[in-house]
Amino acid sequence: MSRFILKFQQYDRNVFMWINGRLHNRFMNFWLYYFTHLGGATASIAVSLFIWLLAPAPWSTIGLQACIALAVSHIPVAIAKKLYPRIRPYLAMPDTITFRNPLTDHSFPSGHTTAIFSVTVPFMAAEPFLLLTLLPVAIIVGFSRIYLGLHYPSDVLAGATIGTLVALATVAFWA
């Protein structure tokens, strides 16, 4: 089993280094630096609350579901960060490209990715046509976390899984 874990960790690092080291260019540096904030606390909380409080039904209900999913999804994130205190890639690998004011808390799982998936999935579940817009947004936020040197791919995958599952459970239990 430990051989599998070592292989997985090496694969995770290799994918990280390919995304973080080889794909950098001025265009993506600019856009992904700002795009990543859609998964941050300010944007995810503000958008969810705005839709819940100001949108007409049924959008207000979906906004409330997004608020609840966002809040609940960060419970397993906080637990996982305590149980698996993985240091961020830019701290573990000196050649990592990162940007100003990088986070210093634990890397696993990605809270930004969890947030964007927990907020967007209720909308995608309610209106499948929104998959065409919201799923790429969520994926780009997750990708940006790797690109910016803040998370390994497995951190992002875990965040996407947690956010999606909590959001789907919120929507399922709503009825």
CORPE-V814847 format. One record per residue. SS is DSSP state (~ for helix, > for strand, _ for the rest). OMEGA is omega in whole degrees, 0 to 359 (999 if undefined). D_LAST is the distance of its C-alpha to the last C-alpha in Angstrom with 1 decimal. Layout:
ss: [SS	SS]
omega: [OMEGA	OMEGA]
d_last: [D_LAST	D_LAST]
//
This chain:
ss: [_	~	~	~	~	~	~	~	~	~	~	~	~	~	~	~	~	~	~	~	~	~	_	_	_	~	~	~	~	~	~	~	~	~	~	~	~	~	~	_	~	~	~	~	~	~	~	~	~	~	~	~	~	~	_	_	_	_	~	~	~	~	~	~	~	~	~	~	~	~	~	~	~	~	~	~	~	~	~	~	~	~	~	_	_	_	_	_	~	~	~	~	_	_	_	_	_	_	_	_	_	_	_	_	_	_	_	_	_	_	~	~	~	~	~	~	~	~	~	~	~	~	~	~	~	~	_	~	~	~	~	~	~	~	~	~	~	~	~	~	~	~	~	~	~	~	~	_	_	_	_	_	~	~	~	~	~	~	~	~	~	~	~	~	~	~	~	~	~	~	~	~	~	~	_]
omega: [181	177	177	181	178	177	179	179	179	177	178	179	180	178	177	183	179	180	185	185	188	188	185	172	186	181	182	177	181	187	182	176	180	182	182	182	174	177	179	184	184	183	185	178	183	181	180	180	180	181	180	188	187	182	176	176	3	183	179	177	179	175	177	177	178	177	181	179	179	181	183	183	182	173	178	177	180	179	181	179	176	184	183	185	181	180	184	184	182	176	183	184	187	182	181	175	178	186	185	177	178	179	180	178	183	188	188	348	180	179	178	180	176	183	185	178	180	180	184	185	177	178	179	179	181	182	185	178	178	175	183	180	189	179	175	178	181	179	179	177	178	178	182	180	176	181	182	175	186	183	170	177	180	175	181	178	178	178	178	180	180	181	180	182	179	180	179	177	179	181	182	181	182	181	999]
d_last: [41.6	43.2	44.8	41.4	40.1	43.3	43.0	39.4	40.5	43.4	41.3	38.8	41.9	43.4	40.4	40.2	43.9	43.7	41.0	42.4	46.0	46.5	44.0	45.0	46.4	46.6	44.0	41.2	42.5	41.9	38.5	36.9	38.2	36.3	33.3	32.4	31.7	28.4	27.0	28.8	27.4	28.8	27.3	23.9	23.3	25.0	23.2	19.7	20.8	22.6	19.8	17.4	20.2	22.1	20.2	19.0	15.5	13.5	15.5	15.3	11.5	12.2	15.2	13.5	11.3	14.8	16.5	14.4	14.8	18.4	19.1	17.6	19.3	22.6	22.7	23.4	25.7	27.7	28.0	29.1	31.6	33.1	33.3	34.5	36.7	37.6	40.0	39.4	41.2	43.5	44.7	45.2	46.9	49.6	49.6	46.0	45.6	43.6	43.4	44.0	42.3	40.5	38.1	39.7	36.9	35.8	34.8	32.2	29.4	29.3	27.3	27.7	26.2	23.3	22.7	23.0	20.6	18.0	18.3	18.7	16.2	13.1	15.3	16.6	13.2	12.4	16.1	18.1	21.3	20.9	21.7	25.3	25.5	23.2	23.8	27.6	27.2	25.3	27.9	30.8	29.7	29.7	33.0	34.5	34.0	36.3	38.6	39.2	40.2	37.5	35.5	36.2	34.2	32.5	31.4	29.7	28.2	26.8	25.4	23.7	22.3	21.0	19.5	17.8	16.4	15.1	13.6	11.9	10.7	9.4	7.5	6.4	5.5	3.8	0.0]
//
